[in-house]
Amino acid sequence: MEQEKKDVPQPAGLSAFALKVIALASMTVDHIGAILVLPVRGFWAALPYRYIGRLAFPIYCFLLTEGFFHTGSRRRYLARLLLFGIATEPIYDRVLYGGWINWNNQNILFTLALGLLAMAALERAARWVLGGPGRPVRAALGAVFCAGLAVLFCLLAEGFHVSYGWQGMLTILAYYFLRRWRWAAALGGAAVQFAENNFIQYGAAAAAVPIALYNGKKGKAMNKWLFYGYYPVHLAVLGLVFALSGSV
């Protein structure tokens, strides 16, 4: 029986594990550019690193929406994001902004945590508004109410100064609302990257390709703590390399 399972062909495309590897690699390249290249060689030298790095955030947003529907406990999922977000923040601020506290930009884990709360709120609102009689009217009211909630969470993203702000929140919500239609979700998330006049962020639209190729499978087992731990550790390592290089 075990041999038979091994012989079952895997569906074509990219697994969640493969997407995580792409996102981790992309994020690392981005931070190499931001921490090691930009301060020494300037904007244009760092630009290729930053463009490669644009793939990471949309992929993480997409994986967040998948995790929202498949996790065994959304509360524990949220707790992990907040715990590592708090632990990472001083390192994030020190390495990228030069101080241990910077209230103007919070790291990506807080963006993902807020996105998780947004999806939970929207799911509950949809059930409440659409759960009773008078479906046409309730459907219309539900659409308006959910749109209002989406706007509220975009405003909260700006108010709390989480990474990518309203654009990041809108990226998460695009994947959430279009989840049943993979190509539409991929293209919707890509379209959001053009919502703000930031030509560097335009490169994030390329994440639509690996996202569209997602095969819906978990793939190789990956310790959930590896992703969370890698985030602060790689920032600290890059910051240490920069400090030891004599550039500060």
Residue pairs with C-beta under 8 A, 6 or more apart in sequence:
10 215
10 217
11 215
11 216
11 217
12 215
13 213
13 214
13 215
13 216
14 22
14 210
14 213
14 214
14 215
15 214
15 215
15 217
15 218
15 219
15 220
16 63
16 66
16 214
16 217
16 218
16 219
17 218
17 219
17 220
17 221
17 222
18 210
18 219
19 59
19 62
19 63
19 210
19 211
19 214
20 59
20 63
20 222
20 227
22 55
22 59
22 210
23 55
23 56
23 59
23 60
23 63
24 56
24 227
24 230
26 52
26 53
26 54
26 55
26 56
26 59
27 53
27 56
27 231
27 234
28 234
29 49
29 52
29 53
30 49
30 50
30 52
30 53
30 54
30 56
31 53
31 234
31 235
31 238
32 49
32 238
33 46
33 47
33 48
33 49
33 50
33 52
33 53
34 46
34 49
34 50
34 53
34 96
35 95
35 96
35 235
35 238
35 239
35 241
35 242
36 238
36 241
36 242
36 245
37 45
37 46
37 49
38 45
38 46
39 242
39 247
40 247
47 200
50 200
50 203
51 200
51 203
52 203
54 193
54 200
54 201
54 202
54 203
54 204
54 206
54 207
55 203
55 204
55 206
55 207
55 210
57 108
57 163
57 164
57 168
57 171
57 204
57 207
58 171
58 189
58 190
58 193
58 204
58 207
58 208
58 211
59 207
59 210
59 211
60 108
60 112
61 112
61 115
61 168
61 171
61 172
61 175
61 189
62 175
62 185
62 189
62 207
62 211
62 214
64 112
64 115
64 116
64 172
64 175
65 119
65 172
65 175
65 176
65 179
67 77
68 74
68 77
68 116
68 119
68 120
68 176
69 179
71 77
74 116
74 120
77 116
78 113
78 116
78 117
80 224
80 228
81 109
81 110
81 112
81 113
81 116
82 109
82 110
82 113
83 228
84 109
84 228
84 229
84 231
84 232
85 106
85 107
85 109
85 110
85 113
87 232
88 107
88 109
88 231
88 232
88 235
89 106
89 107
89 110
90 100
90 101
91 232
91 235
91 236
91 239
92 107
92 232
92 235
93 99
93 100
93 101
93 102
93 105
94 100
94 239
95 235
95 236
95 238
95 239
95 242
96 105
96 235
97 104
97 105
103 161
104 161
105 161
105 163
106 160
106 161
106 162
106 163
107 162
107 163
107 231
108 162
108 163
108 164
108 168
108 231
109 228
109 231
110 160
110 162
110 163
111 157
111 162
111 163
111 164
111 168
111 169
111 172
112 172
114 153
114 156
114 157
114 160
114 162
114 169
115 153
115 168
115 169
115 172
115 173
117 153
118 149
118 150
118 153
118 169
118 172
118 173
118 176
119 172
119 173
119 176
121 149
121 153
122 146
122 149
122 150
122 173
122 176
125 142
125 145
125 146
125 149
126 142
126 146
129 138
129 141
129 142
129 145
129 146
130 138
130 139
130 142
132 138
150 169
150 170
150 173
153 169
153 173
154 165
154 166
154 169
154 170
155 166
156 169
157 164
157 165
157 166
157 168
157 169
158 165
158 166
162 168
164 171
167 192
167 193
167 195
167 196
167 201
170 192
170 195
171 189
171 192
171 193
174 185
174 188
174 189
174 191
174 192
175 185
175 188
175 189
177 188
178 184
178 185
178 188
179 185
182 211
182 212
182 214
183 212
185 211
186 207
186 208
186 209
186 211
186 212
187 208
187 212
189 207
189 208
189 211
190 204
190 205
190 206
190 207
190 208
191 205
193 201
193 202
193 203
193 204
193 205
194 202
194 205
242 248
